[in-house]
Amino acid sequence: MGFGHDICAAEPHQDLGTPARDTRLDPARVVGQGASVDLLVEDLSADLEGRAFEIARVAGGWMFRTRAAYNRRFQQMCGHHLVDPVACTPASGWEKGQVENQVGVVRRRFFVPRPKFKSYAELNAWLADRCVAWAKANPHQELRDRTNWEVFQDERASLVPYVGPFDGFHAVPASVSKTCLVRFDKNRYSVDGRAVGRPVEIRAYAERVEFWQDGKIVGQHAVVHWA
């Protein structure tokens, strides 16, 4: 059985050696009339459990595709915020366009003209205020007689509580020179003398860079973003 964008099945009164393409995506015809498509897909999904492939529901039917793989840090972030990641569908370039369109709407809504800030903390505080102000001033997309903020307040009790920011950083190993310096991102950073001669782990954040060794911080510096 060919399972993908199209499913091959034998037409009635046709030579079984030359299967015809079924463009209606009806897997039930493969195993006989009256078969449950949902049960068939469920059985196939169970057989593929733990493998590199999966049966995914798409517009108009199902698709046999490579299972999405995420790196460890991304999975940790999703677990921290209790988010289920959904990968883009192969050969569906329009999905990327949808996301970019939403990003463009937000950019025009809040960042035109382009504001300037001295730090990420200042930027985040300003953006939070702007988002709240916009939600209070604009009607809900479906409940036109209420604002986005009013609907959000009603739903707030049912939402998962915010547990704080995820400790997200880019980690890379590095060596320490005899002069207590570590090279990272075209810069040299100083660390404690006890770190000389042994490798350290660099944890690069948006606003700072940390150097770890044996579970302890041996150096920490702020990241300067030049305009």
C-alpha positions in Angstrom: 0.0 0.0 0.0 1.4 3.4 -0.9 0.5 5.8 1.9 1.4 9.4 1.4 -0.1 12.3 -0.5 -2.1 9.7 -2.5 -3.2 6.1 -1.7 -3.1 3.4 -4.2 -6.0 1.0 -4.2 -7.4 -1.5 -6.7 -10.5 -0.5 -8.6 -13.4 -3.1 -8.9 -13.1 -5.4 -11.9 -9.5 -4.2 -12.6 -6.3 -6.1 -13.0 -4.8 -6.2 -9.4 -1.4 -6.0 -10.9 -1.9 -2.4 -12.0 -3.3 -0.5 -9.1 -5.1 2.8 -9.8 -4.5 6.0 -7.9 -7.3 7.0 -5.5 -7.2 10.7 -5.4 -10.1 10.8 -2.8 -7.7 9.6 -0.1 -10.1 6.8 1.0 -7.9 4.2 2.9 -11.0 2.1 3.6 -11.0 0.8 0.0 -7.6 -0.8 0.6 -9.1 -3.2 3.2 -12.6 -3.5 2.0 -15.9 -1.6 1.9 -17.3 -0.6 5.2 -14.0 -0.5 7.0 -13.4 2.3 9.5 -10.9 4.8 8.2 -10.3 6.2 11.7 -9.5 2.6 13.1 -7.2 2.0 10.2 -5.2 5.2 10.8 -5.2 4.4 14.5 -3.7 1.0 13.9 -1.1 2.4 11.5 -0.2 5.1 14.1 0.2 2.4 16.8 2.5 0.4 14.5 4.7 3.5 13.9 5.0 4.4 17.6 8.6 4.9 18.5 9.7 5.0 14.8 10.9 7.9 12.7 7.6 8.2 10.8 4.1 9.1 11.6 0.6 9.4 10.2 -0.5 13.1 10.3 -3.9 14.5 9.5 -3.8 17.2 6.8 -6.4 19.0 4.8 -8.3 16.4 2.8 -7.0 13.3 4.5 -3.8 11.9 6.0 -0.1 12.1 5.3 2.7 9.6 5.9 5.7 11.7 6.9 8.9 11.9 8.9 8.3 12.5 12.6 9.3 15.9 13.7 12.5 15.9 15.9 13.3 18.8 18.3 16.5 19.5 20.1 16.8 18.9 23.8 16.8 22.5 24.9 13.7 23.3 22.8 11.9 20.3 24.4 12.8 21.5 27.9 11.4 25.0 27.1 8.1 23.4 25.8 8.0 21.3 29.0 8.6 24.4 31.2 5.7 26.3 29.6 3.5 23.2 29.1 3.4 23.8 25.3 2.9 21.1 22.7 5.1 22.0 19.7 3.5 21.5 16.2 5.9 21.3 13.3 5.1 22.8 9.9 3.7 20.4 7.3 6.1 19.3 4.6 5.5 20.9 1.2 3.2 23.5 2.7 5.1 26.7 2.2 2.0 28.8 2.8 2.2 28.0 6.5 5.5 29.9 6.8 3.8 32.8 5.0 1.0 32.8 7.6 3.5 33.1 10.4 5.4 35.9 8.7 2.2 37.8 8.0 1.3 37.7 11.8 4.8 38.9 12.6 4.4 41.7 10.2 1.1 42.8 11.7 2.7 42.9 15.2 5.7 44.8 13.8 3.5 47.5 12.2 1.2 47.6 15.3 3.9 48.2 17.9 7.2 49.0 16.2 6.4 51.7 13.7 8.1 54.1 14.0 11.0 52.1 15.4 11.5 52.7 19.2 14.9 52.7 20.9 15.8 51.2 24.3 18.8 51.0 26.5 18.2 47.4 27.6 16.0 44.3 26.9 14.4 44.9 30.3 13.3 48.4 29.2 12.0 47.0 25.9 10.0 44.2 27.5 8.4 46.5 30.0 7.4 49.0 27.3 6.1 46.1 25.1 4.0 44.7 27.9 2.4 48.1 28.5 1.6 48.5 24.8 0.1 45.1 24.5 -2.2 45.7 27.5 -3.2 49.1 26.1 -4.0 47.6 22.7 -6.1 44.8 24.3 -8.1 47.3 26.3 -8.8 49.5 23.3 -9.8 46.9 20.7 -12.8 44.7 20.5 -12.6 40.9 20.5 -12.6 39.3 17.1 -15.8 37.2 17.8 -17.4 39.0 20.8 -17.5 42.4 19.2 -19.3 44.1 22.2 -16.3 43.3 24.5 -12.7 44.1 24.4 -9.8 41.6 24.2 -8.8 42.6 27.7 -12.3 41.9 29.2 -12.5 38.4 27.5 -8.9 37.7 28.8 -9.9 38.6 32.3 -12.8 36.2 32.2 -10.6 33.3 30.9 -7.7 34.1 33.1 -8.8 31.7 35.9 -8.9 28.8 33.5 -5.4 29.4 32.1 -2.2 27.6 33.2 -0.4 29.8 35.8 2.8 31.5 34.6 5.8 29.8 36.3 8.4 32.3 35.3 10.9 32.7 32.5 12.6 29.7 31.0 16.4 29.5 31.7 17.2 29.6 28.0 20.8 30.0 26.9 23.2 28.8 24.2 25.8 26.4 25.7 29.2 25.7 24.1 32.4 24.3 25.6 35.6 26.4 25.6 39.1 26.4 26.9 40.7 28.9 29.3 44.0 30.5 28.4 46.9 30.9 30.7 46.0 34.5 31.2 42.5 33.6 32.4 40.7 34.5 29.2 38.0 32.7 27.3 37.3 33.5 23.7 33.6 33.7 22.6 31.8 35.4 19.8 34.9 37.4 18.7 35.4 38.7 22.3 37.7 37.7 25.2 36.2 37.4 28.7 38.1 37.0 31.9 37.4 34.2 34.4 38.7 33.2 37.8 42.2 31.9 38.0 41.1 28.5 39.4 39.6 27.8 36.0 42.9 27.9 34.1 43.9 24.6 32.4 40.4 23.0 32.4 37.5 23.5 30.1 34.5 25.6 30.9 30.9 25.7 29.7 29.8 29.0 28.2 26.1 29.9 28.7 25.2 32.8 26.5 22.1 34.7 27.3 20.6 37.7 25.5 21.9 40.1 28.1 24.8 38.3 29.7 27.4 35.5 29.3 28.3 33.1 32.1 31.2 30.6 32.4 30.6 27.5 34.4 33.0 24.9 35.7 32.2 22.0 38.1 28.7 23.3 38.6 29.9 26.8 39.7 30.1 30.2 38.0 33.8 31.2 37.4 33.0 34.3 35.3 30.1 36.5 34.3 29.9 39.5 32.1 27.1 41.7 30.6 26.7 41.7 26.9 27.0 45.1 25.3 25.0 45.6 22.1 26.4 48.4 20.0 24.0 50.5 18.0 
